[in-house]
């Protein structure tokens, strides 16, 4: 059968809770031994650092799985790659697949990118402006207009800028790389 998807996409695999690390290790071994490096690219367990306050008043860093029971895989789905992942010990199935041999549904970029950012796997662009500062819009319909930073959303990497339109200030959202300090 031909390739189901021709480009690499992100998929979620369900595992038994607590077995995520062994599933990742098994998948990494199987990818190498079955020569699937050209079809399965990354196996990720999203984790973040949290700080736990101990009874003696000190704080301790702790690595916590963001999605227990799930492993994220960047891959090209073919019959072979799907078989390798699906039949890895500890894998109970693909999220978004109804079973019975149906192929999984990939995540959209707007679904996976926040997860990868939170886990520190992709860089979040740094904002070089503060609230109330004047900025120039460098992309979009208001390109080259000067506006004032009204809100900053670090989590979404979005800035609300007040730009003048029809004689009054109108809020418009831009990503960090769509504005520059004046």
C-alpha positions as CSV (number, residue, x, y, z in Angstrom):
1,X,0.0,0.0,0.0
2,X,1.2,3.5,-0.8
3,X,2.3,6.1,1.8
4,X,-0.7,7.4,3.8
5,X,0.9,10.8,4.5
6,X,3.9,11.9,2.4
7,X,5.3,14.4,5.0
8,X,6.4,14.1,8.6
9,X,3.8,15.0,11.2
10,X,3.3,14.6,14.9
11,X,1.2,11.9,16.4
12,X,0.2,10.9,19.9
13,X,0.6,7.3,21.1
14,X,-1.2,6.0,24.2
15,X,0.8,4.0,26.7
16,X,0.2,2.5,30.2
17,X,0.7,5.3,32.7
18,X,4.2,5.1,34.2
19,X,5.6,3.2,31.2
20,X,6.3,6.2,29.0
21,X,10.1,6.1,29.4
22,X,10.3,2.3,28.6
23,X,8.0,2.8,25.6
24,X,10.4,5.6,24.4
25,X,13.4,3.4,24.9
26,X,11.7,0.4,23.1
27,X,10.7,2.7,20.2
28,X,14.2,4.1,19.9
29,X,15.7,0.6,19.8
30,X,13.1,-0.7,17.3
31,X,13.6,2.4,15.0
32,X,17.3,1.6,14.8
33,X,17.0,-2.2,14.5
34,X,14.3,-2.0,11.9
35,X,16.0,0.8,10.0
36,X,13.1,3.3,10.3
37,X,15.2,6.4,10.8
38,X,13.9,7.8,7.5
39,X,10.3,7.4,8.6
40,X,10.3,7.9,12.4
41,X,12.2,11.0,13.4
42,X,11.5,12.0,17.1
43,X,10.1,10.2,20.1
44,X,9.2,12.8,22.8
45,X,7.8,12.6,26.3
46,X,6.8,16.3,27.1
47,X,8.1,17.2,30.6
48,X,8.4,20.4,32.5
49,X,10.3,21.5,35.6
50,X,8.2,22.3,38.6
51,X,9.3,23.5,42.0
52,X,8.1,21.6,45.1
53,X,8.3,23.1,48.5
54,X,9.6,20.7,51.1
55,X,8.5,20.6,54.8
56,X,11.8,22.1,55.9
57,X,11.1,25.3,53.8
58,X,13.5,24.5,50.9
59,X,12.4,24.1,47.3
60,X,13.2,21.2,45.1
61,X,13.2,21.0,41.3
62,X,11.1,18.2,40.0
63,X,10.7,17.0,36.4
64,X,7.0,16.2,35.7
65,X,5.4,14.6,32.7
66,X,2.9,17.1,31.1
67,X,0.8,14.3,29.6
68,X,1.1,11.1,31.6
69,X,0.3,8.0,29.6
70,X,1.2,9.7,26.2
71,X,4.2,9.7,24.0
72,X,4.6,12.1,21.0
73,X,6.1,10.9,17.8
74,X,7.2,12.8,14.7
75,X,6.9,10.4,11.8
76,X,5.8,9.7,8.2
77,X,2.9,7.2,8.4
78,X,3.4,4.3,6.1
79,X,2.3,0.7,6.7
80,X,5.7,-0.2,8.0
81,X,6.2,2.8,10.3
82,X,2.7,2.4,11.6
83,X,3.3,-1.3,12.3
84,X,6.6,-0.6,14.1
85,X,5.1,1.9,16.5
86,X,1.8,0.1,17.0
87,X,3.5,-3.2,17.9
88,X,6.0,-1.7,20.4
89,X,5.6,-3.2,23.9
90,X,3.7,-0.8,26.1
91,X,1.9,1.0,23.3
92,X,-1.9,0.7,23.6
93,X,-2.7,2.6,20.4
94,X,-2.6,5.9,18.5
95,X,-4.7,8.7,19.7
96,X,-7.2,9.6,17.0
97,X,-7.3,6.1,15.5
98,X,-10.5,4.1,16.0
99,X,-8.6,0.8,15.9
100,X,-9.1,-2.1,13.5
101,X,-6.0,-1.0,11.4
102,X,-7.1,2.5,10.7
103,X,-4.4,5.1,10.3
104,X,-4.0,7.8,13.0
105,X,-4.9,11.5,12.6
106,X,-1.9,13.9,12.9
107,X,-1.8,16.9,15.2
108,X,-2.1,20.3,13.6
109,X,0.9,22.7,14.1
110,X,-1.3,24.9,16.4
111,X,-1.9,21.9,18.6
112,X,1.7,20.5,18.9
113,X,3.7,23.8,18.9
114,X,2.4,25.0,22.3
115,X,3.2,21.5,23.8
116,X,6.7,21.6,22.3
117,X,7.3,25.1,23.6
118,X,6.1,24.3,27.1
119,X,8.4,21.3,27.2
120,X,11.3,23.5,26.0
121,X,11.8,21.5,22.7
122,X,11.3,24.5,20.4
123,X,12.5,28.0,21.2
124,X,10.0,30.7,22.1
125,X,11.0,34.0,20.4
126,X,12.2,36.6,22.8
127,X,10.3,39.8,23.1
128,X,12.4,42.9,23.0
129,X,9.8,45.5,24.0
130,X,7.7,46.5,27.1
131,X,4.2,47.6,27.7
132,X,3.5,51.2,26.5
133,X,6.5,51.2,24.1
134,X,6.2,52.3,20.5
135,X,6.8,49.6,17.9
136,X,6.7,49.3,14.1
137,X,4.7,46.6,12.5
138,X,6.9,44.7,10.1
139,X,4.3,42.2,8.7
140,X,0.6,42.0,7.8
141,X,-1.9,44.6,6.7
142,X,-0.6,47.4,9.0
143,X,3.0,47.0,7.9
144,X,5.3,50.0,8.6
145,X,2.7,51.5,10.9
146,X,3.7,52.7,14.4
147,X,1.7,51.5,17.4
148,X,1.8,51.2,21.1
149,X,2.2,47.8,22.9
150,X,-1.0,47.3,24.9
151,X,-0.8,43.6,26.0
152,X,1.8,40.9,26.0
153,X,0.9,37.2,26.1
154,X,4.1,35.3,26.7
155,X,2.5,31.9,26.6
156,X,1.0,32.4,23.1
157,X,4.0,34.6,22.0
158,X,1.5,37.3,21.0
159,X,1.5,41.1,21.5
160,X,-1.6,43.4,21.2
161,X,-0.6,46.6,19.6
162,X,-2.8,49.7,19.3
163,X,-2.5,51.0,15.8
164,X,-4.3,54.1,14.4
165,X,-7.1,53.3,11.9
166,X,-9.7,55.7,10.8
167,X,-8.6,58.3,13.3
168,X,-8.7,56.1,16.4
169,X,-6.6,53.5,18.0
170,X,-7.5,49.9,17.2
171,X,-6.0,46.8,18.9
172,X,-4.3,44.2,16.6
173,X,-2.5,41.0,17.6
174,X,1.0,40.2,16.3
175,X,3.5,37.5,17.0
176,X,6.8,38.6,18.5
177,X,8.6,38.5,15.2
178,X,6.0,40.7,13.4
179,X,7.0,43.8,15.4
180,X,10.2,45.8,16.2
181,X,11.1,48.5,18.6
182,X,11.1,52.0,17.2
